[in-house]
C-alpha cells in the first residue's frame, strides 16, 4: 500500500490521518502537497495522526521536518499523534523526537493547541 | 541471532535507475534476510538500509539516467548477510556529507540516509569505482557476536 491521507476537523484543529508508507516518490510528495494545501487555506492548527503509518524512510522524515517548518513559518502549529515504535525510534535516533510536540491521545493533543 | 541450518544464497541483479528498482531491491533483500532467519526488527533495518542505499544510487548517483544501471547483489551465509550496491554516477566525497545530528543540521530536510544505513547495519563501507561510480557494502552479522 502506498499512502492514504484523510483530513477531518475537530473543533478548530485540522487532523490529518496518514496511513501506509511515507517514502520517496508518491508517499512523500502526497504528504507535502496535502500540508501545503492546508497552509494555503490558513489552517493554523494541524495534527498529523501517524498511527497507521507502516513505514517511513529518510525522505519521509524530511517531509515531516519540511511540513513542520512550513506550518511554523506561516504562524501555525504542527503536532504529531500516535507514533508507532518504528517511527518513534527513527525520530529518536535522528534527534527529531524532541523537536516535534508528540501526543498519544487525540483529545489531549487537540486540547494542547493554544 | 543463531542460525545453525542456514542455506547459503547469492543473487546479483542489474537494475534500472528507477524508484521501482528501489522497491524491488528492498523486497528481494528482505525476502533473503527472512530465509536467513533474521527477526522482524532486523528485517526492518536491513530493508531500510537497502532502500536508502538504492535511493542514493538511483537518485544521487545515476540521477535516474536510463542508460545507467545499478548493480545489486546479496550474499547470505552462516555468518554474514552482505549487500553490495554500485551505481555509475560521478561519485561524491563522504567527508562532504554533513553530520545530520549536528544542531545546525537537525532541521534539514535531507541528508539522513547514510546515517540511518550506518545505524542499522553492523558494517558499512564505501569505495569509488573506476572510471566512475560508487559502491557501498552493507553487512549484517548472521550469528550473534
gemmi code that builds the backbone of each chain (N, CA, C; Angstrom):
import gemmi

chains = {
    "A": [
        ("UNK", (0.852, -1.197, 0.000), (0.000, 0.000, 0.000), (0.886, 1.246, 0.000)),
        ("UNK", (0.522, 2.228, -0.800), (1.250, 3.491, -0.762), (0.699, 4.334, 0.386)),
        ("UNK", (0.380, 5.574, 0.125), (-0.059, 6.432, 1.226), (-1.538, 6.790, 1.063)),
        ("UNK", (-2.220, 6.903, 2.196), (-3.619, 7.346, 2.195), (-3.733, 8.494, 3.183)),
        ("UNK", (-4.363, 9.584, 2.744), (-4.500, 10.758, 3.599), (-5.971, 11.106, 3.744)),
        ("UNK", (-6.385, 11.374, 4.960), (-7.765, 11.802, 5.179), (-7.752, 12.950, 6.186)),
        ("UNK", (-8.391, 14.045, 5.817), (-8.394, 15.206, 6.712), (-9.777, 15.412, 7.304)),
        ("UNK", (-9.813, 15.678, 8.605), (-11.084, 15.944, 9.294), (-10.871, 17.083, 10.269)),
        ("UNK", (-11.956, 17.669, 10.677), (-11.895, 18.832, 11.555), (-12.384, 18.444, 12.950)),
        ("UNK", (-11.611, 18.743, 13.966), (-12.047, 18.540, 15.355), (-11.970, 19.910, 16.026)),
        ("UNK", (-13.101, 20.569, 16.144), (-13.095, 21.954, 16.612), (-12.329, 22.801, 15.610)),
        ("UNK", (-11.353, 23.552, 16.099), (-10.567, 24.361, 15.147), (-9.244, 23.685, 14.774)),
        ("UNK", (-9.128, 22.403, 15.122), (-7.907, 21.661, 14.782), (-8.153, 20.777, 13.547)),
        ("UNK", (-7.248, 20.868, 12.587), (-7.329, 20.006, 11.398), (-6.505, 18.756, 11.664)),
        ("UNK", (-7.182, 17.614, 11.663), (-6.488, 16.355, 11.912), (-6.312, 15.637, 10.582)),
        ("UNK", (-5.054, 15.291, 10.262), (-4.819, 14.519, 9.053), (-4.420, 13.106, 9.443)),
        ("UNK", (-5.260, 12.139, 9.064), (-4.954, 10.734, 9.324), (-4.107, 10.222, 8.170)),
        ("UNK", (-2.908, 9.743, 8.496), (-1.983, 9.256, 7.465), (-1.872, 7.738, 7.619)),
        ("UNK", (-2.015, 7.017, 6.508), (-1.878, 5.556, 6.541), (-0.980, 5.115, 5.403)),
        ("UNK", (-0.210, 4.046, 5.645), (0.633, 3.487, 4.588), (2.083, 3.901, 4.707)),
        ("UNK", (2.716, 4.069, 3.564), (4.166, 4.306, 3.516), (4.477, 5.744, 3.142)),
        ("UNK", (5.319, 6.392, 3.946), (5.804, 7.731, 3.576), (7.240, 7.553, 3.096)),
        ("UNK", (7.387, 7.309, 1.805), (8.714, 7.077, 1.234), (8.904, 7.962, 0.011)),
        ("UNK", (10.154, 8.046, -0.453), (10.464, 8.892, -1.605), (9.547, 8.549, -2.774)),
        ("UNK", (9.000, 9.573, -3.403), (8.093, 9.360, -4.528), (6.688, 9.768, -4.142)),
        ("UNK", (5.744, 8.918, -4.468), (4.329, 9.246, -4.281), (3.985, 9.578, -2.820)),
        ("UNK", (4.506, 8.768, -1.906), (4.145, 8.945, -0.494), (4.563, 10.284, 0.061)),
        ("UNK", (5.833, 10.641, -0.135), (6.309, 11.889, 0.458), (5.741, 13.106, -0.270)),
        ("UNK", (5.549, 13.008, -1.595), (5.020, 14.180, -2.305), (3.542, 14.396, -1.983)),
        ("UNK", (2.789, 13.318, -1.762), (1.371, 13.467, -1.404), (1.241, 14.171, -0.052)),
        ("UNK", (2.096, 13.792, 0.889), (2.055, 14.424, 2.208), (2.444, 15.903, 2.105)),
        ("UNK", (3.476, 16.178, 1.309), (3.923, 17.566, 1.128), (2.807, 18.419, 0.534)),
        ("UNK", (2.159, 17.894, -0.523), (1.082, 18.644, -1.180), (-0.077, 18.891, -0.215)),
        ("UNK", (-0.428, 17.869, 0.554), (-1.567, 17.997, 1.468), (-1.285, 19.044, 2.546)),
        ("UNK", (-0.054, 19.044, 3.066), (0.285, 20.023, 4.111), (0.316, 21.441, 3.548)),
        ("UNK", (0.861, 21.577, 2.344), (0.903, 22.907, 1.723), (-0.515, 23.407, 1.440)),
        ("UNK", (-1.393, 22.492, 1.051), (-2.787, 22.851, 0.790), (-3.446, 23.371, 2.070)),
        ("UNK", (-3.177, 22.701, 3.185), (-3.758, 23.130, 4.462), (-3.233, 24.518, 4.847)),
        ("UNK", (-1.930, 24.723, 4.646), (-1.342, 26.025, 4.977), (-1.934, 27.113, 4.086)),
        ("UNK", (-2.127, 26.789, 2.812), (-2.680, 27.792, 1.877), (-4.116, 28.157, 2.238)),
        ("UNK", (-4.801, 27.256, 2.955), (-6.170, 27.534, 3.397), (-6.174, 28.159, 4.794)),
        ("UNK", (-4.995, 28.615, 5.218), (-4.827, 29.298, 6.503), (-5.196, 28.435, 7.707)),
        ("UNK", (-5.030, 27.118, 7.559), (-5.249, 26.249, 8.713), (-4.000, 26.328, 9.591)),
        ("UNK", (-4.195, 26.718, 10.840), (-3.053, 27.017, 11.716), (-2.783, 25.925, 12.746)),
        ("UNK", (-3.762, 25.070, 12.969), (-3.600, 24.028, 13.983), (-3.728, 22.677, 13.295)),
        ("UNK", (-2.582, 22.044, 13.100), (-2.569, 20.808, 12.310), (-2.015, 19.653, 13.157)),
        ("UNK", (-2.801, 18.588, 13.214), (-2.403, 17.406, 13.972), (-2.248, 16.245, 12.990)),
        ("UNK", (-1.030, 15.721, 12.892), (-0.771, 14.600, 11.979), (-0.882, 13.300, 12.754)),
        ("UNK", (-1.893, 12.512, 12.410), (-2.072, 11.224, 13.072), (-1.344, 10.151, 12.261)),
        ("UNK", (-0.209, 9.675, 12.810), (0.643, 8.719, 12.074), (0.421, 7.276, 12.543)),
        ("UNK", (-0.681, 7.047, 13.227), (-0.949, 5.722, 13.817), (-0.950, 4.579, 12.817)),
        ("UNK", (-1.356, 4.836, 11.592), (-1.445, 3.768, 10.590), (-0.291, 3.813, 9.586)),
        ("UNK", (0.773, 4.541, 9.929), (1.939, 4.595, 9.037), (2.782, 3.342, 9.272)),
        ("UNK", (2.945, 2.547, 8.213), (3.650, 1.274, 8.358), (5.150, 1.425, 8.124)),
        ("UNK", (5.535, 2.492, 7.428), (6.938, 2.596, 7.020), (7.232, 4.049, 6.696)),
        ("UNK", (8.404, 4.500, 7.102), (8.824, 5.858, 6.752), (10.326, 5.805, 6.483)),
        ("UNK", (10.776, 6.426, 5.394), (12.214, 6.433, 5.103), (12.787, 7.830, 5.360)),
        ("UNK", (14.043, 8.057, 4.982), (14.660, 9.356, 5.289), (13.963, 10.485, 4.534)),
        ("UNK", (13.416, 10.169, 3.360), (12.674, 11.176, 2.600), (11.393, 11.552, 3.356)),
        ("UNK", (10.734, 10.541, 3.921), (9.520, 10.796, 4.715), (9.832, 11.620, 5.952)),
        ("UNK", (10.963, 11.307, 6.594), (11.373, 12.107, 7.755), (11.594, 13.552, 7.311)),
        ("UNK", (12.236, 13.707, 6.141), (12.465, 15.041, 5.596), (11.159, 15.788, 5.356)),
        ("UNK", (10.127, 15.055, 4.925), (8.831, 15.708, 4.695), (8.188, 16.171, 6.006)),
        ("UNK", (8.364, 15.387, 7.053), (7.834, 15.809, 8.360), (8.530, 17.095, 8.809)),
        ("UNK", (9.852, 17.136, 8.626), (10.611, 18.329, 9.011), (10.177, 19.520, 8.157)),
        ("UNK", (10.057, 19.277, 6.852), (9.656, 20.337, 5.929), (8.262, 20.861, 6.285)),
        ("UNK", (7.338, 19.930, 6.576), (5.976, 20.319, 6.956), (5.968, 21.136, 8.228)),
        ("UNK", (6.763, 20.692, 9.193), (6.856, 21.411, 10.469), (7.324, 22.846, 10.229)),
        ("UNK", (8.376, 22.988, 9.404), (8.932, 24.316, 9.120), (7.925, 25.186, 8.373)),
        ("UNK", (7.271, 24.597, 7.375), (6.294, 25.354, 6.580), (5.156, 25.873, 7.453)),
        ("UNK", (4.608, 24.983, 8.285), (3.476, 25.367, 9.134), (3.916, 26.407, 10.174)),
        ("UNK", (5.079, 26.180, 10.788), (5.585, 27.110, 11.800), (5.842, 28.485, 11.191)),
        ("UNK", (6.458, 28.509, 10.010), (6.752, 29.789, 9.353), (5.496, 30.554, 8.947)),
        ("UNK", (4.381, 29.827, 8.798), (3.137, 30.511, 8.435), (2.364, 30.928, 9.698)),
        ("UNK", (2.997, 30.737, 10.854), (2.369, 31.152, 12.108), (1.492, 30.084, 12.730)),
        ("UNK", (1.590, 28.849, 12.221), (0.761, 27.766, 12.749), (1.544, 26.791, 13.608)),
        ("UNK", (0.864, 25.724, 14.001), (1.496, 24.686, 14.810), (1.212, 23.325, 14.158)),
        ("UNK", (2.246, 22.489, 14.089), (2.052, 21.126, 13.601), (2.490, 20.167, 14.703)),
        ("UNK", (1.583, 19.276, 15.072), (1.904, 18.307, 16.125), (1.688, 16.889, 15.597)),
        ("UNK", (2.314, 15.930, 16.277), (2.222, 14.532, 15.841), (1.445, 13.700, 16.851)),
        ("UNK", (0.716, 12.736, 16.319), (-0.128, 11.879, 17.156), (0.102, 10.406, 16.802)),
        ("UNK", (0.069, 9.546, 17.828), (0.072, 8.087, 17.637), (1.264, 7.555, 16.844)),
        ("UNK", (2.471, 7.858, 17.287), (3.641, 7.306, 16.600), (3.790, 5.839, 16.968)),
        ("UNK", (3.989, 4.977, 15.967), (4.287, 3.587, 16.320), (5.772, 3.490, 16.688)),
        ("UNK", (6.174, 2.301, 17.135), (7.532, 2.158, 17.667), (8.592, 2.505, 16.611)),
        ("UNK", (8.362, 2.078, 15.369), (9.361, 2.317, 14.322), (9.566, 3.805, 14.070)),
        ("UNK", (8.437, 4.516, 13.940), (8.545, 5.952, 13.654), (9.163, 6.671, 14.852)),
        ("UNK", (8.735, 6.264, 16.043), (9.276, 6.879, 17.258), (10.799, 6.638, 17.344)),
        ("UNK", (11.223, 5.402, 17.087), (12.659, 5.082, 17.119), (13.434, 5.931, 16.113)),
        ("UNK", (12.867, 6.070, 14.909), (13.549, 6.853, 13.867), (13.696, 8.309, 14.285)),
        ("UNK", (12.629, 8.865, 14.845), (12.709, 10.267, 15.272), (13.691, 10.412, 16.435)),
        ("UNK", (13.796, 9.370, 17.247), (14.736, 9.457, 18.368), (16.185, 9.380, 17.896)),
        ("UNK", (16.494, 8.447, 16.998), (17.911, 8.328, 16.593), (18.338, 9.501, 15.726)),
        ("UNK", (17.380, 10.170, 15.086), (17.733, 11.348, 14.287), (17.623, 12.638, 15.113)),
        ("UNK", (17.374, 12.458, 16.406), (17.279, 13.576, 17.361), (16.140, 14.551, 17.024)),
        ("UNK", (15.115, 14.052, 16.347), (13.991, 14.917, 15.980), (12.810, 14.768, 16.938)),
        ("UNK", (12.878, 13.751, 17.787), (11.723, 13.467, 18.653), (11.368, 14.663, 19.523)),
        ("UNK", (12.387, 15.355, 20.008), (12.115, 16.486, 20.903), (11.773, 17.764, 20.133)),
        ("UNK", (12.005, 17.751, 18.825), (11.643, 18.918, 18.004), (10.122, 19.002, 17.872)),
        ("UNK", (9.508, 17.823, 17.689), (8.063, 17.779, 17.498), (7.341, 17.679, 18.842)),
        ("UNK", (6.125, 18.214, 18.868), (5.249, 18.014, 20.017), (4.464, 16.737, 19.722)),
        ("UNK", (4.798, 15.661, 20.448), (4.236, 14.343, 20.147), (3.198, 13.950, 21.196)),
        ("UNK", (2.047, 13.460, 20.746), (0.965, 13.059, 21.653), (0.522, 11.624, 21.379)),
        ("UNK", (-0.030, 11.002, 22.431), (-0.523, 9.635, 22.266), (-2.039, 9.575, 22.346)),
        ("UNK", (-2.663, 10.704, 22.682), (-4.109, 10.700, 22.873), (-4.701, 11.886, 22.107)),
        ("UNK", (-5.655, 11.600, 21.219), (-6.152, 12.643, 20.319), (-6.818, 13.798, 21.067)),
        ("UNK", (-7.636, 13.447, 22.052), (-8.344, 14.515, 22.772), (-7.345, 15.453, 23.451)),
        ("UNK", (-6.321, 14.849, 24.071), (-5.296, 15.649, 24.744), (-4.511, 16.488, 23.743)),
        ("UNK", (-4.238, 15.899, 22.587), (-3.491, 16.618, 21.556), (-4.295, 17.821, 21.067)),
        ("UNK", (-5.593, 17.618, 20.850), (-6.455, 18.710, 20.376), (-6.484, 19.838, 21.409)),
        ("UNK", (-6.596, 19.439, 22.690), (-6.641, 20.447, 23.769), (-5.327, 21.229, 23.874)),
        ("UNK", (-4.226, 20.588, 23.475), (-2.911, 21.212, 23.684), (-2.651, 22.394, 22.749)),
        ("UNK", (-3.445, 22.523, 21.681), (-3.253, 23.665, 20.779), (-3.728, 24.925, 21.485)),
        ("UNK", (-2.871, 25.907, 21.542), (-3.270, 27.118, 22.259), (-3.936, 28.085, 21.286)),
    ],
    "B": [
        ("UNK", (21.290, -13.330, 16.849), (20.527, -14.487, 16.383), (21.457, -15.674, 16.117)),
        ("UNK", (20.946, -16.846, 16.205), (21.712, -18.063, 15.960), (20.977, -18.840, 14.880)),
        ("UNK", (21.685, -19.242, 13.837), (21.014, -19.955, 12.762), (21.915, -21.095, 12.314)),
        ("UNK", (21.651, -22.269, 12.846), (22.528, -23.417, 12.599), (22.286, -24.042, 11.234)),
        ("UNK", (21.118, -23.822, 10.635), (20.767, -24.558, 9.413), (20.658, -23.617, 8.230)),
        ("UNK", (21.529, -22.637, 8.206), (21.434, -21.629, 7.165), (21.907, -22.175, 5.821)),
        ("UNK", (21.109, -21.942, 4.785), (21.498, -22.345, 3.432), (22.081, -21.122, 2.722)),
        ("UNK", (23.357, -21.164, 2.310), (23.958, -20.015, 1.639), (23.183, -19.658, 0.368)),
        ("UNK", (23.079, -18.373, 0.105), (22.287, -17.920, -1.041), (22.959, -16.660, -1.607)),
        ("UNK", (23.027, -16.560, -2.912), (23.622, -15.375, -3.541), (22.779, -14.958, -4.742)),
        ("UNK", (22.534, -13.658, -4.875), (21.857, -13.165, -6.086), (22.591, -11.912, -6.573)),
        ("UNK", (22.501, -11.687, -7.870), (23.035, -10.446, -8.435), (22.066, -9.976, -9.515)),
        ("UNK", (21.767, -8.672, -9.504), (20.848, -8.097, -10.489), (21.443, -6.794, -11.019)),
        ("UNK", (21.146, -6.508, -12.272), (21.483, -5.195, -12.822), (20.170, -4.451, -13.017)),
        ("UNK", (19.952, -3.411, -12.230), (18.647, -2.770, -12.144), (18.620, -1.421, -12.851)),
        ("UNK", (17.427, -1.081, -13.355), (17.222, 0.226, -13.976), (17.317, 1.303, -12.898)),
        ("UNK", (17.613, 2.537, -13.341), (17.710, 3.651, -12.381), (16.333, 4.263, -12.141)),
        ("UNK", (15.473, 3.489, -11.478), (14.100, 3.938, -11.211), (13.734, 3.668, -9.753)),
        ("UNK", (12.680, 4.334, -9.293), (12.214, 4.092, -7.922), (11.604, 2.690, -7.795)),
        ("UNK", (11.125, 2.149, -8.914), (10.597, 0.777, -8.881), (11.724, -0.205, -8.525)),
        ("UNK", (12.925, 0.082, -9.022), (14.075, -0.771, -8.683), (14.381, -0.710, -7.188)),
        ("UNK", (14.158, 0.456, -6.594), (14.377, 0.602, -5.148), (13.464, -0.367, -4.403)),
        ("UNK", (12.180, -0.362, -4.781), (11.210, -1.266, -4.146), (11.598, -2.727, -4.373)),
        ("UNK", (11.991, -3.051, -5.619), (12.329, -4.438, -5.949), (13.544, -4.923, -5.156)),
        ("UNK", (14.553, -4.061, -5.045), (15.768, -4.441, -4.316), (15.456, -4.669, -2.839)),
        ("UNK", (14.635, -3.777, -2.279), (14.276, -3.916, -0.870), (13.533, -5.239, -0.644)),
        ("UNK", (12.590, -5.514, -1.526), (11.786, -6.734, -1.388), (12.666, -7.979, -1.488)),
        ("UNK", (13.598, -7.962, -2.453), (14.477, -9.113, -2.652), (15.372, -9.338, -1.428)),
        ("UNK", (15.952, -8.250, -0.929), (16.864, -8.376, 0.222), (16.115, -8.833, 1.467)),
        ("UNK", (14.927, -8.277, 1.690), (14.172, -8.647, 2.891), (13.731, -10.121, 2.807)),
        ("UNK", (13.366, -10.562, 1.613), (12.987, -11.973, 1.427), (14.144, -12.897, 1.778)),
        ("UNK", (15.346, -12.549, 1.304), (16.524, -13.371, 1.603), (16.867, -13.305, 3.094)),
        ("UNK", (16.718, -12.120, 3.669), (17.028, -11.962, 5.100), (16.059, -12.786, 5.948)),
        ("UNK", (14.817, -12.856, 5.477), (13.806, -13.663, 6.180), (14.211, -15.142, 6.154)),
        ("UNK", (14.632, -15.595, 4.979), (15.061, -17.003, 4.854), (16.324, -17.264, 5.674)),
        ("UNK", (17.131, -16.211, 5.880), (18.357, -16.366, 6.675), (18.051, -16.384, 8.174)),
        ("UNK", (16.810, -16.086, 8.538), (16.397, -16.218, 9.936), (16.429, -14.946, 10.760)),
        ("UNK", (16.568, -13.786, 10.131), (16.570, -12.534, 10.895), (15.173, -12.260, 11.467)),
        ("UNK", (15.140, -11.592, 12.617), (13.845, -11.279, 13.228), (13.247, -10.004, 12.605)),
        ("UNK", (12.016, -9.688, 13.018), (11.271, -8.565, 12.430), (12.041, -7.252, 12.508)),
        ("UNK", (12.670, -7.018, 13.647), (13.394, -5.767, 13.851), (14.570, -5.655, 12.874)),
        ("UNK", (15.324, -6.755, 12.730), (16.454, -6.748, 11.794), (15.980, -6.660, 10.344)),
        ("UNK", (14.842, -7.296, 10.046), (14.317, -7.224, 8.674), (14.004, -5.774, 8.312)),
        ("UNK", (13.424, -5.045, 9.275), (13.116, -3.637, 9.027), (14.410, -2.852, 8.795)),
        ("UNK", (15.422, -3.134, 9.615), (16.689, -2.403, 9.494), (17.384, -2.705, 8.159)),
        ("UNK", (17.412, -3.976, 7.789), (18.053, -4.362, 6.524), (17.285, -3.738, 5.351)),
        ("UNK", (15.953, -3.831, 5.395), (15.128, -3.275, 4.325), (15.343, -1.778, 4.175)),
        ("UNK", (15.408, -1.103, 5.281), (15.565, 0.350, 5.215), (16.970, 0.736, 4.741)),
        ("UNK", (17.984, -0.015, 5.197), (19.356, 0.275, 4.753), (19.476, 0.067, 3.244)),
        ("UNK", (18.827, -0.991, 2.739), (18.854, -1.240, 1.295), (18.114, -0.123, 0.560)),
        ("UNK", (16.958, 0.260, 1.065), (16.173, 1.332, 0.427), (16.983, 2.627, 0.353)),
        ("UNK", (17.600, 3.006, 1.465), (18.363, 4.262, 1.482), (19.561, 4.188, 0.526)),
        ("UNK", (20.224, 3.029, 0.483), (21.389, 2.878, -0.406), (20.953, 2.890, -1.865)),
        ("UNK", (19.833, 2.243, -2.153), (19.328, 2.222, -3.531), (18.894, 3.620, -3.970)),
        ("UNK", (18.256, 4.352, -3.061), (17.854, 5.727, -3.397), (19.094, 6.563, -3.709)),
        ("UNK", (20.135, 6.391, -2.912), (21.380, 7.123, -3.187), (21.911, 6.787, -4.584)),
        ("UNK", (21.884, 5.482, -4.925), (22.423, 5.045, -6.220), (21.569, 5.560, -7.383)),
        ("UNK", (20.258, 5.428, -7.262), (19.344, 5.791, -8.361), (19.209, 7.315, -8.501)),
        ("UNK", (19.014, 7.978, -7.366), (18.693, 9.413, -7.404), (19.960, 10.266, -7.448)),
        ("UNK", (20.861, 10.047, -6.497), (22.041, 10.913, -6.398), (23.195, 10.424, -7.287)),
        ("UNK", (23.336, 9.101, -7.444), (24.417, 8.565, -8.275), (24.055, 8.633, -9.750)),
        ("UNK", (23.133, 7.785, -10.162), (22.779, 7.704, -11.589), (21.808, 8.789, -12.037)),
        ("UNK", (21.254, 9.530, -11.115), (20.321, 10.636, -11.420), (19.223, 10.213, -12.393)),
        ("UNK", (18.657, 9.050, -12.127), (17.542, 8.488, -12.931), (17.926, 8.286, -14.411)),
        ("UNK", (19.217, 8.331, -14.727), (19.654, 8.199, -16.120), (19.343, 6.779, -16.625)),
        ("UNK", (18.519, 6.714, -17.682), (18.067, 5.412, -18.184), (19.194, 4.581, -18.777)),
        ("UNK", (20.315, 5.213, -19.123), (21.424, 4.446, -19.712), (22.351, 3.882, -18.630)),
        ("UNK", (22.108, 4.273, -17.377), (22.967, 3.792, -16.295), (22.228, 2.761, -15.441)),
        ("UNK", (22.968, 1.755, -15.009), (22.377, 0.670, -14.216), (22.910, 0.700, -12.782)),
        ("UNK", (22.184, -0.004, -11.929), (22.644, -0.216, -10.555), (22.908, -1.715, -10.391)),
        ("UNK", (24.148, -2.036, -10.011), (24.452, -3.447, -9.736), (24.103, -3.729, -8.278)),
        ("UNK", (23.263, -4.716, -8.087), (22.749, -5.017, -6.751), (23.012, -6.490, -6.462)),
        ("UNK", (23.720, -6.775, -5.385), (23.953, -8.185, -5.057), (23.779, -8.428, -3.563)),
        ("UNK", (23.327, -9.614, -3.259), (23.158, -10.022, -1.867), (23.772, -11.402, -1.701)),
        ("UNK", (24.589, -11.572, -0.670), (25.180, -12.873, -0.373), (24.924, -13.187, 1.091)),
        ("UNK", (24.333, -14.339, 1.305), (23.959, -14.716, 2.664), (24.638, -16.030, 3.012)),
        ("UNK", (25.389, -16.053, 4.107), (25.937, -17.326, 4.575), (25.729, -17.442, 6.079)),
        ("UNK", (26.334, -18.426, 6.679), (26.034, -18.690, 8.091), (26.568, -17.612, 9.032)),
        ("UNK", (27.406, -16.711, 8.524), (27.980, -15.686, 9.401), (27.627, -14.257, 9.023)),
        ("UNK", (27.493, -14.010, 7.700), (27.301, -12.630, 7.258), (26.222, -12.530, 6.185)),
        ("UNK", (25.455, -11.447, 6.277), (24.477, -11.118, 5.246), (25.015, -9.851, 4.585)),
        ("UNK", (25.498, -9.982, 3.340), (26.241, -8.889, 2.695), (25.495, -8.363, 1.472)),
        ("UNK", (25.329, -7.064, 1.426), (24.647, -6.427, 0.298), (25.627, -5.462, -0.360)),
        ("UNK", (25.732, -5.525, -1.682), (26.549, -4.548, -2.406), (25.689, -3.827, -3.430)),
        ("UNK", (25.833, -2.513, -3.467), (25.064, -1.687, -4.395), (26.043, -0.730, -5.075)),
        ("UNK", (26.091, -0.801, -6.409), (27.044, 0.037, -7.139), (26.329, 0.829, -8.223)),
        ("UNK", (26.589, 2.132, -8.263), (25.994, 2.960, -9.319), (27.071, 3.353, -10.326)),
        ("UNK", (26.668, 4.103, -11.344), (27.610, 4.547, -12.374), (27.656, 6.069, -12.409)),
        ("UNK", (27.454, 6.673, -11.256), (27.405, 8.128, -11.178), (28.780, 8.757, -11.025)),
        ("UNK", (28.779, 10.036, -10.793), (30.031, 10.788, -10.694), (30.688, 10.644, -9.329)),
        ("UNK", (29.953, 10.120, -8.360), (30.525, 9.916, -7.037), (30.476, 11.174, -6.179)),
        ("UNK", (30.800, 11.019, -4.932), (30.808, 12.150, -4.004), (31.833, 11.871, -2.921)),
        ("UNK", (32.207, 12.923, -2.220), (33.166, 12.769, -1.132), (32.406, 12.551, 0.168)),
        ("UNK", (32.670, 11.406, 0.780), (31.977, 11.035, 2.012), (32.140, 12.128, 3.080)),
        ("UNK", (33.332, 12.759, 3.066), (33.615, 13.806, 4.068), (32.712, 15.023, 3.871)),
        ("UNK", (32.143, 15.154, 2.666), (31.304, 16.328, 2.397), (29.862, 16.157, 2.893)),
        ("UNK", (29.521, 14.940, 3.319), (28.151, 14.721, 3.802), (28.057, 15.300, 5.214)),
        ("UNK", (27.194, 16.301, 5.423), (27.131, 16.918, 6.749), (26.559, 15.968, 7.807)),
        ("UNK", (27.011, 16.147, 9.031), (26.517, 15.328, 10.145), (25.061, 15.714, 10.432)),
        ("UNK", (24.105, 14.782, 10.202), (22.688, 15.155, 10.375), (22.305, 15.393, 11.837)),
        ("UNK", (23.182, 14.994, 12.758), (22.867, 15.196, 14.181), (23.437, 16.508, 14.727)),
        ("UNK", (24.246, 17.184, 13.926), (24.787, 18.474, 14.381), (23.620, 19.458, 14.530)),
        ("UNK", (23.631, 20.260, 15.592), (22.491, 21.149, 15.849), (22.082, 21.988, 14.641)),
        ("UNK", (23.079, 22.437, 13.857), (22.749, 23.293, 12.703), (22.110, 22.501, 11.558)),
        ("UNK", (22.166, 21.147, 11.645), (21.614, 20.336, 10.544), (20.325, 19.609, 10.905)),
        ("UNK", (19.944, 19.688, 12.177), (18.786, 18.902, 12.639), (17.534, 19.160, 11.804)),
        ("UNK", (17.324, 20.408, 11.401), (16.099, 20.741, 10.677), (16.263, 20.695, 9.160)),
        ("UNK", (17.343, 20.099, 8.693), (17.482, 19.924, 7.243), (16.485, 18.881, 6.759)),
        ("UNK", (16.016, 19.052, 5.527), (15.001, 18.123, 5.020), (15.618, 16.906, 4.333)),
        ("UNK", (16.954, 16.863, 4.219), (17.590, 15.692, 3.609), (18.945, 15.460, 4.285)),
        ("UNK", (19.627, 14.378, 3.870), (20.975, 14.131, 4.387), (21.046, 13.137, 5.534)),
        ("UNK", (19.971, 12.350, 5.740), (19.976, 11.381, 6.852), (20.195, 9.944, 6.385)),
        ("UNK", (20.221, 9.725, 5.061), (20.279, 8.363, 4.523), (21.466, 7.559, 5.011)),
        ("UNK", (22.675, 8.077, 4.810), (23.876, 7.312, 5.181), (23.943, 7.112, 6.692)),
        ("UNK", (23.508, 8.128, 7.425), (23.484, 7.989, 8.887), (22.587, 6.812, 9.301)),
        ("UNK", (21.415, 6.702, 8.668), (20.494, 5.611, 9.014), (21.082, 4.256, 8.616)),
        ("UNK", (21.706, 4.199, 7.443), (22.321, 2.939, 6.997), (23.359, 2.486, 8.027)),
        ("UNK", (24.214, 3.401, 8.446), (25.267, 3.052, 9.416), (24.679, 2.658, 10.761)),
        ("UNK", (23.551, 3.270, 11.118), (22.912, 2.934, 12.397), (22.320, 1.529, 12.371)),
        ("UNK", (21.853, 1.105, 11.190), (21.097, -0.143, 11.106), (21.943, -1.366, 10.777)),
        ("UNK", (23.145, -1.142, 10.192), (23.950, -2.292, 9.767), (25.170, -2.436, 10.678)),
        ("UNK", (25.781, -3.646, 10.676), (26.964, -3.878, 11.509), (28.222, -3.332, 10.840)),
        ("UNK", (28.240, -3.335, 9.507), (29.392, -2.777, 8.784), (28.878, -1.951, 7.612)),
        ("UNK", (29.602, -0.886, 7.297), (29.281, -0.065, 6.133), (30.586, 0.381, 5.502)),
        ("UNK", (30.748, 0.100, 4.207), (31.941, 0.565, 3.501), (31.526, 1.194, 2.182)),
        ("UNK", (32.313, 2.165, 1.762), (32.021, 2.820, 0.504), (33.318, 2.974, -0.268)),
        ("UNK", (33.285, 2.723, -1.569), (34.506, 2.947, -2.355), (34.142, 3.493, -3.728)),
        ("UNK", (35.068, 4.260, -4.270), (34.880, 4.817, -5.608), (35.311, 3.784, -6.639)),
        ("UNK", (34.561, 3.699, -7.711), (34.881, 2.752, -8.769), (35.528, 3.504, -9.935)),
        ("UNK", (36.380, 2.809, -10.699), (36.990, 3.391, -11.904), (36.274, 2.864, -13.134)),
        ("UNK", (35.964, 3.650, -14.144), (36.270, 5.080, -14.250), (35.296, 5.959, -13.456)),
        ("UNK", (34.132, 5.452, -13.154), (33.216, 6.252, -12.338), (32.229, 5.332, -11.624)),
        ("UNK", (31.635, 5.859, -10.594), (30.672, 5.071, -9.835), (31.054, 4.968, -8.374)),
        ("UNK", (30.078, 4.577, -7.578), (30.284, 4.388, -6.143), (29.687, 3.042, -5.756)),
        ("UNK", (30.430, 2.301, -4.951), (29.932, 1.019, -4.470), (29.847, 1.061, -2.947)),
        ("UNK", (28.700, 0.657, -2.429), (28.596, 0.544, -0.978), (28.410, -0.926, -0.618)),
        ("UNK", (29.002, -1.312, 0.512), (28.868, -2.670, 1.027), (28.254, -2.591, 2.414)),
        ("UNK", (27.154, -3.299, 2.597), (26.453, -3.309, 3.883), (26.492, -4.731, 4.427)),
        ("UNK", (26.813, -4.874, 5.692), (26.871, -6.210, 6.299), (26.067, -6.247, 7.585)),
        ("UNK", (25.278, -7.295, 7.720), (24.606, -7.596, 8.982), (25.099, -8.973, 9.409)),
        ("UNK", (25.520, -9.087, 10.663), (26.037, -10.387, 11.115), (24.897, -11.367, 11.301)),
        ("UNK", (25.083, -12.541, 10.741), (24.052, -13.572, 10.837), (24.115, -14.262, 12.196)),
        ("UNK", (25.317, -14.396, 12.734), (25.494, -15.029, 14.033), (25.852, -13.967, 15.054)),
        ("UNK", (25.196, -13.994, 16.192), (25.492, -13.028, 17.237), (26.935, -13.133, 17.672)),
        ("UNK", (27.544, -11.958, 17.890), (28.952, -11.994, 18.329), (29.040, -11.684, 19.800)),
    ],
}
model = gemmi.Model(1)
for chain_id, residues in chains.items():
    chain = gemmi.Chain(chain_id)
    for i, (resn, *xyz) in enumerate(residues, 1):
        res = gemmi.Residue()
        res.name, res.seqid = resn, gemmi.SeqId(i, " ")
        for name, pos in zip(("N", "CA", "C"), xyz):
            atom = gemmi.Atom()
            atom.name, atom.element = name, gemmi.Element(name[0])
            atom.pos, atom.b_iso = gemmi.Position(*pos), 0.0
            res.add_atom(atom)
        chain.add_residue(res)
    model.add_chain(chain)
structure = gemmi.Structure()
structure.add_model(model)
structure.setup_entities()
